[in-house]
Amino acid sequence: MRPFPKPTSRLERRRQIDRAWHAYVLDGVAPDGIGEEIARSWQRARGYRIDPAQKRIARRLSAEELRQRRERDDVLRLARPILADFAARLGLGDHVLTYFDGDGWLLDIAGLPAVVEAVSEIDFTPGSCWAEDAAGTNGPGTALAEGRPVEVFASEHFVEAWQPWSCAAAPVLPPGGGAPLGLVDITGPWEVQRRQALVAAKAIARAVEERLRAAVSVRDEVVRYAFRAAHASGDALVAVDARGVVVAVNDAAARRRVVEAGSLPLAVRQALLTGFAGRAAAGGSEMHIQVPEAPLLVASPVTHEGAVIGAIVRAPDARPATRPSRRRGREDTAVTSEPGLARYDFGRILGASDALARATELARVATRNALPVALYGESGTGKELFAHAIHSAGDRAGGPFVAVNCGSIPAQLVEAELFGYEAGTFTGGRRDGNQGRFEDADGGTLFLDEVSELSGLAQTALLRVLQEKEVVRLGGSSPRRLDVRIVTASNKPLLAECQERRFRRDLYYRLNVLAIDIPPLRERGDDVTLLARIFLAEAEVEVGRAGLALTDEAVAALRAYSWPGNVRELKNVILRAAATSRTAEIDRADLLLPEDEARLAPASPGPPEPSLRGAMRESERQVLLATLTACAWNFSRAADQLGISRMTLYRRLERCGISRAGTRS
């Protein structure tokens, strides 16, 4: 196409394009003297057999069809407040502001009544289709076809009846890119078309995209929450959004290759989308998906605000049940966990900060081998969560996961607890002896939390077990061969403990093969806001409330706080606020952060401490009661929810005067 001189006026531009239009449309001469996108559109219009002499739009919706299309258009629902705001600020005058869906149907129009009536003469009204195959070259239709912002001036329209108008249109693209979901257009008489109309249309479209991105983020988080709540032991789980795009995958699904290159197989995705369409109204019933050369899948739709926003896709586990634990008859204690499968996988490690991503990547490396792992981090950062995830994603996932809090075991019982004892070894022991935690973990993972608290004798015995890969029970002489992976955790730097001669250096080198530093919450940036909202959604279930939300002031306070107790403290703060806030909106005052305690002191003279202590005690009492009620007074589950041991829970219940009936004693 030859370059052409730039017109010096609007009228000269109109005349130049008129000549090109007449030459192409009436005489069949190849388009010349116009922009490339307009030339491509004219050629498409001719291919569609668009009549340049048509006067009206042939493709129109009935009133009921228009109503249904508007109701189904989620982007329009999100865009309406933005469109209204820009319409008021722009002062449209001779122009109209319109919104189209991704198929080119005009769904919404704003402007002065006289202008709206004028454009209605060419059917530029809600319910008409302005896709290129229906209307030829025009701003909305050509922008949808090109997938980018377009301005169509006067006789650049292929249909002569549209040429008294000029339009500037910008598509609304989905997060991550793809075909336009909708389109914003500003149309006015060609003589007065605003020079900045295209800039304004693009700004409005970007604002809609930002709102859409935020809504998709919330919906994806709802799907992820449903994914985390899907406790189907051994099943491969995949979370997808409403388009069938994978949002989350658990380690079982990754191992069984339920997804391919991060996506569901095309046939599965198509079947899923068909099922979504059929269940848009009903929502909750399960769908069974069976396609050739793929396992049976069961999809449970996830709904939000009355719409299907995704699904949890499950591939039931066909493997035989894992072998039972060799553990025999140990009494339940407060210092050791029951052996069994890990409760969490990498899907429970929530956050997008670089510091957390580095720790998670190292943890995933650990799943590909059986080397000892040492987890370092402050109290409450999630060290045990990482230990569970490493176990559940590795080759030992079918074996036992045994967690031991070394700091909670009396020094004189550590060796008996870890290594077991033979009959008659000491008074008070089992008559027939007992196997230790190492034997419980045979074939799986032994997680030693607070390993720095082990006594010197226990450290020596542990070193021997690691060297020999066998254990000898106290009072016995026969070694027992073991296959145990060791994961340790400490909130103290073990090397510094070695330098202070509190920890054996040779044991340190045995344990510190793969060291992973888990960042404190204060170094994780936006993760604070993300976690707070997730914990709030979980707290709603626990305390029996709905519709809770954090105000901007509450979010700012959470971001500014230093979180000495890290993720565990954040979860407890949110749980307490969910239980005690008077309204559904949780404000800064509802959080009761330690730095805000001064606000609780009485204004009257005298020492404030008794009143402050009472206020905090009452707040703690309400959280304890709410948690116990949510857990049906199951003390083990309540302690786990609060992130404390059962013995600590019992002490706090006694301190707050709480009895089984939930009344003051």
N, C-alpha and C positions, 0 to 999 in steps of 0.2 A: 504494500500500500504506500502511495507517495505521500511524503509530508506535505502539509498544507499551511498557508500563512495563518497565524493566530488572528482571529477577528478582533477588531478594535472596539466593538460595541455589541450589546445584546442583540440588536436588530440585525447587524451584519452577520452575526453567528447564525441567527435563525434563517437568513436568506441562503447562507452557504449550505446548511443542512437540508433546507428545502430542495435545493438543486440535486444534492446527492440522493435524497429520497425519491424524487421524481425519476431520476435516471435509473435507479435500481428497481423500484416498484412498478413503474409504468413502462420502462423501456428495456428492463432486464440487464442493464449494464452493471458490472461488478461494483460493489460498494467502494466508494472513494471519497476522500475528504472527511471521513468520520473516524471516531475512535475504534480501536480493535474490538472492544467488548460489545459495542453497538453493532458493528459489522457482523460479529459472530451471532448476535441475537437476531438480526434481520434474516440471516441465513437459516437459523433454526425456525423462525416464524414461517418462512416460505416452505420449509420441510413439513411443518405442521399444517400447511394449507390454510393459514389464517387469512381471512378476507380483509384486505386493508380498507374496504369500504363499509365494514360492519358498523352498526350504530350502538349496539347494546351488548352486554355480556350474556352469552347463551347458557352458561353453566351457573346455576343458582341453587341455593338451599331453601327448603321450606322453613317456616318459622320454627317448627318442632326440630327439624334437623339442625338448624342454627343453634337452638337452645342446647341440644345434646352435645354438639361439637364444642360449644363454649364451656359446658360443664366438665367435659373430659380434658380440656386443655389446662394442664397444671401451670404451664408457663404464663398463660394469660392471667391466671389467678395471682401469680406472683408479680406480674408486670403492671397490673391495674393501678396500684398506688403510685408507682413510679411514673406511669403515663399521665395520671392526673396531676402529679406534682410538676412535671415538666410542662404540661399544657398550660398550667396557671403561670409558671415563671416565664415561658416564652412569649406570652401574649400573641397568640397565633394570628390574629387579624385576618388576612386574606387566605390563610392556609388551614389545612386540617392535619391532625396527627392521627395516624392509624396504626393498628396492629393486625398482622396476618399470622396464621399458623404455618407450619412447615410445609403444608400442601398448597399454599397460596390462597387460602380462603380468608377474606376480610372479616375479622371478628369484632373489631372495636374501632370507633371513630370519635374524635373530639375536635371541636371548633365552633365558630360562630354559626348559628342556625342558617344564615343566608349562604355561607360558603358550603355547609353540609348539603343544603338543598341544591346548590349549583353542581356539585360533583355527582349528586345522585342522578343527574340527567344522563350520565354515561355509566350508570350502575356501579359507581364507586361507593358502594354501601355495604353494610354487614350482610353476609350471606352470599356475596358474589365471589367467583374464583378468578384471580388475576395471575395465575400461573401462565407461563409463556405459551403453553399448548392450548390455552383458552383465550388469551388476550394479546398474544404477540409481545413485542418489545414494550416493556413498561418497567418503572422503577422496582416495585416489589417482585414481579415475576422474574426479571432479569437478575436481580440481586440473589434470589433463591437459586437460579440456574447457575450463576457464576460462583456462588458461595462466598461473596464478599460485598462490601458496600458499593453501590452503583448510583449514579445520577443520570436520569434520562430527561433531556431537555427538549421541549416542544416537539418539532418534527423528527426527533430521534425515535419517537413512538412509531411503530410499524403501522398501527391503525390510525387513519387520519382523524377520526372522531376524538382521539385522546390528545391530539396535538395542541389544543389550547392550554394544556397543563404541563407543568414540569414537576418531577418528583425525585426525592432523594431518599434512598432506602438502605438500611443496614441490617444484615441477618443477626439473629441471636443464636450463638453457637453453644453446644453442650460443653460441660467441663471435660477437658481433655481433647476437644476437637471432634469433628464429625459433621454429618449433614445438619443444616440449620433446623432448629426447633421452632423458630418463629421469625418475625421480621418487624422492624419499626420503620415507618415511612412518613415523610413530610411532603405534602402535595399542595401546590398553589398555582395561580396563573403564571404562564411563562414570562409575562412582562414584568412581574414583580417577584419572581422566585428569589428567595434569600440566598446570598452568596455563601452563608454559613449553614445552609440547611443540611448538607451532608455531614458536616462536623457535628451538628446537633443530633442528627439521627444516630450517628455512631456513638455519641456520648450516652444517649438513652439506651441503646442496645447493650453497651458495656455495663451500664447500671443494672439492667435486667439480668445480664450474665452473672454479675457479682451476687445478686440476690439468689439466683438459681444455684450458683456454686455453694452458697451457704446452706440452702435448703437441701441440696444433694448431700452435703456433708452431714447434716443432721440425720437425714434418712439412712445414709450409710452407717452412721453410728448406731441407729436403732437396729439395723440388720445385724451389725457386729454384736450388739448386746444380746439379741436373740441367739446368735451363734455361740456366744459364751455361755448362755443359759441352757444350751442343748446338751445335756449330760447323757449322751448315748455312749456308754462305755464300749470302747473298741471300734465304734463305727467311724467311717471316714466321713467328714463333714466339710461342706463347701457352702459359703454364704455368697449369694448373688444379689445384685440390685434389680430394679424393675426391667432393665434391658437385658438381663442375663449376664451382665459383666461380673466377673468374680471379684468379691470384696475381701474375702478371707478364706483361708484353707488351713485345716488342722494337719498335724504331722502324719496322721494315719492316711488322709486323702493324698498327701504328697507321696507317701511311700507306695500307695496302690495306684498312682497315676490316674486318679479320677479326672484331673485337669491335664491339659496338654498345652505347654508353653504359656501357662498362666490363664488359660481359657477352658471352658467346657467344650467338648466336641460339638461341632456345628449342629449335628442332628439332635443332640440332647438340648442344646440351647433353643432350637426352633420348637421342639416339643414343649419346653418349659414356657416359652412366650405364648404359645397357643393355649396352654393351661392357664396362664395369667389372664388372658383375655376372657376365657370362659368362667373364671372365678372372680372377676372384678367386683361383682356385687356380693357374692357369698363370702369370699375371703378365706376362711380358715381351714377348709377341708384339705386333707393330704392329696397329693397327686402321685401316681405311680408312673414312672417313665421307663419304658423298655425299648431300646433301639438296638439294631443289629450290632454285634461285636462290642457290646458295652454291658456292664453289670446292671442289674436292676437298681434303679434309683428311686428314692422316696423324697418328694419335695413338700415342705410345709411352708405355705405362703406367710409372709410377714406383712402386717397391715399397719398403717399409721395415718391418723386423721381420716379414716374411712376409705383409704386407697391401698391397693397392693403395691408395696414399695420394694419387694424382693422376696427371697425365699431361703430357707435352709435346706440344702440338698444333702441327703444322707445315703451312703452306700452301706447297707447293713453288713456287719462282720460275719463272714461265713466260716472263720477259723474256729477250731475247738477251743474251749475255755482254757485259760492259762492254768498251769499246774498250781495246786494249792500250796500255801506256805508250809514250810517244815516246822513252823513255830507251834509249840505245844503249851496250851494252858497258862500263859503268863497273865498274872493279874494286871488289870488296867491301872496305870499310874499317871501322874500329872507331868512326868518329866520325859517320857518317851512316847513316840507316836506308834500307832498300830502299824505293822508291816502290811503292805499292799501295793496296789498300783499308784503311780503318781497322779495327783488330782488335777494338775494344771499342765498346759502346754504353752508353746510360744504365742498362741493367740491371746493369752492372758497378760502378756507383757505389753502394756499400753503406753504409747508415746511416740513422738516423731523427732525428738531432739537428737542432735548429732552425738552427744555423749552417750545417750541410751542406745543409739544405733550401733555404736562401736562395741559396747558391751554385748549386745545381742548377737552381733556378727561373730564375736569370739566364742560365745556360747554355742552357736550353730557349728562352729569348727569343732568344738568339743564333742558334738554328737556323732562325729564321724570316726571316733577312736575311743579307746578305753583308758586314756591317760588320766592320772589324778588331776582334779580341778580344784583350785583355791579361789573362793569368792571373797572379795573384800568390799566393804561398804559400811556406812553408818547404820545404826539400828533403824529398822523400818524402811530400808531402801528396796527390799524385795529379794534378799539373797536366797531364801527358801524357794520362792517362786522360780528363780533361775535354776535352782537345783532340780526341781520337779520337771521343768521344761527340758533340760538336758537329758534327763532319764527318759522322758516320754517320747522324745524324738530320735533316740538311738536304738541300737540293736537289742538293748536290754529292756525295751518297753514292756515286754510280756512278763518280765521278772519282777520281784518285789522291790519296792522303794521303802527304805527304812530311815527315818529321821531321828536323830538323837541330839538333845540339847545338853552338851557336855557341861555347861555351867550350872545346870539344875540338879545334877546327880551328886549326892554326898561323896566326898573324896574317897571314903572307905568302901564305897559300893561301885566305883567306876569300873574297875576291872571285872567284877562279877557281872555287871550289866553288859559290858561290851563283849567279853570273852566267854561268859557262862561259867558254871561250876558243877562239880560232880556231887553225888549224894554224900551227905555228911560232912561237907567242907566247913560249914559254920552254922552256929545255932541260929535258928529262925529261917534258914533256907528251906527250899522244897525237899521233901523226903527223898525223891528220886533224882534230885539235881535239876538243872535248867540250862538250856542252850542260850548263848548270848546273842547280842544284836548282829554280830558278824555272821553267825550262822543263819539268823533270820534273813539276812540280805544276800545269801548265797545265790548266785545267778542273776543278781540285780545290782542295786546301788545303795550304798550306805552314806547318808548325809550327816556329817558331824558338824553341827552348829556350835558356835562359840568354842572352837577347838583350842583356842589359846588358854582356856580355863582348865585344861587337863592337868592333873598333877604330874610331877616328875616321874613317878613309878608308872603311871598310865601311859605317858609318852614313850617310855622305854618299851613297854609291852606292845604298844601300837607299832613302833618301829620294827619290832621283830616280826609281827604279823605281816607287815608290808613287804619285808625282805623275803620271808619264807613262804608267803601265800598260804599259810596254814595257821590254825589256832589251836591252842591247848587250853582246855577249861581249867579253872582254878581247882586244885586238889586232884587233878588228873595228870596223866603222862602221855596219853595217846594223841598225836597231832591229827587234826581234821583238815583235809584239803578244802580250800575255798576258792571261789571265783567271784570276787566282789570288786566293784568299782567304787573308789573313794572320792567323794566330793566334800570339801570342807568349807566352812565360812567363818569369818572373823571380822569384828568391827575394830580390831586392833591390827596394826601392821606387824605381821609375824617376824619380819626381819629385825624390827626394832625390839621385839620381845626377845629375840635371840641375843641381841647386843646387850640387853639387860640381864641375860642369863636366866630368863624365865621360861624359855622355850628351846628345845634341843635343835641345834643348827642342822644336824644330820637328818632329823625328822622334817625340818622345814624344807630341805631340798627334795625329800621324798614326796612331800605334799604339794609344793609350789611349782608343779610342772606347767600347768596351764593356769595362769593367774588372770582373773577377770575383775576389773575395778567397776563396781556398780555406782553410778553417779548419785550424789544426793539430790533431792528434789529441787533445792534452791538453784541448782545449776542446769535445770532442764527446761527453762523458759516457758514456752506455751503449753508444755505438758501439764502444768499446774491447772490451767483452765480446762483442758481436755479431761483430765482425771476427775476434777471436781464435778463436772457435769455427768460423767459416767457413774460416779459414786452416788450422785443425787438420784439418778434413775434407779439404781439398785436400792437406795434407802427408801424410796417410795414404796417398794414392795415390802421391805422389812417393817416399816412403821405404819403401813396401811393407809397411805395418803396418795394423792394423785395431783398432777398439774403443778408440781413445785418447780420454781425457777430461781436462779440467782440474779440479783440486780447487778448493774454495772459497778456500783460501789462495793458490793460483796466480792465480785471478781477482782477488782483492783486491790482489795485488801488481801485476798488470797495470793495474788501475784507478788505483793510487797513483803509478805511474811517470810521469815527465814526457814521455817519448818525444821526445827531440830529433831522432830520425830519422824520426818520424811513422809513417805506415802501412807504408812500406818496412821500417823497423826492426822493427815489430811482426811483420810477415810472416816476416822472417828469424829473429827470436827463436823464434817458434812452430815454424818448420821445423827449427831446430837442436834444440829440445826434443823434437820428434817423432822425430828421428833418434837422439838420445842417451839419452833417458830409459830407465831399466832396467825400469820397469813401464808398464802401460797408463795408469795414473793419473799425469798430469804435475803435480808439486808445484812449489811456489815455488822450491825449490833447483834444479829441472831447467831453469828459465828462464834462469839465468845472466845476470840483468840487471846492467848496470854497477854499480848501487848495491849489489849483493850481492857484488862482487868480493872484498871484505875477508874474506868467509867462506872463500874459497879459499886464503888465505894459510896457510902451515904454522905450527903451534903452536911449533915449535922456534925457539930464538934465531937471530938472523942476519937479513940483509936478505931480505924475502919476494919481491922482484920477479922473480927468475929463475923460481921455482916458479910464481908466478902467471902469468907470460907463457907458460910452457910449457903450463899447464892451458888457457889461452884458445886457444893455438895448436892444441892437440890438438882442442878443441871445434870450432874453425873448420875444421880438416882433415876431421873427421867429417862436417860439414855439406856441405863441398865434394864429398867422395866420394859422399855420399848423393844429392846433386843430380845429379851427373854420371851416376851409375848409373841414376837415374830418367829421365834424358834420353838414355840410350843413348850417352853420351859425345859428344853434340852440343854443342859449346862455345857456339854462338850461343844455342841454346835454354836451356842452363844459365845463361848470363849473364843472359838475360832473366828467368828464374825468380828469380834472386838480386837482380835490380834493379841490376846493375852492367854496365859495358862489358866487351867481350871482352878488351881489353888489361888491365883491372883483374883479370879472372879469371885470365889467364895469369900475372900477377905474383903473385897469391895462391897459385896452384898451385905456382909455383917456390919461394915462401917456405915453403910447408908441405911441400915435398919430395914432391909428388904427380906421378907419371908416368902415362902412358896406361893402364898396367896397374893403377893404383891402389895402387902400392907406394911406399915411401920411396926416393928416389933416393940 
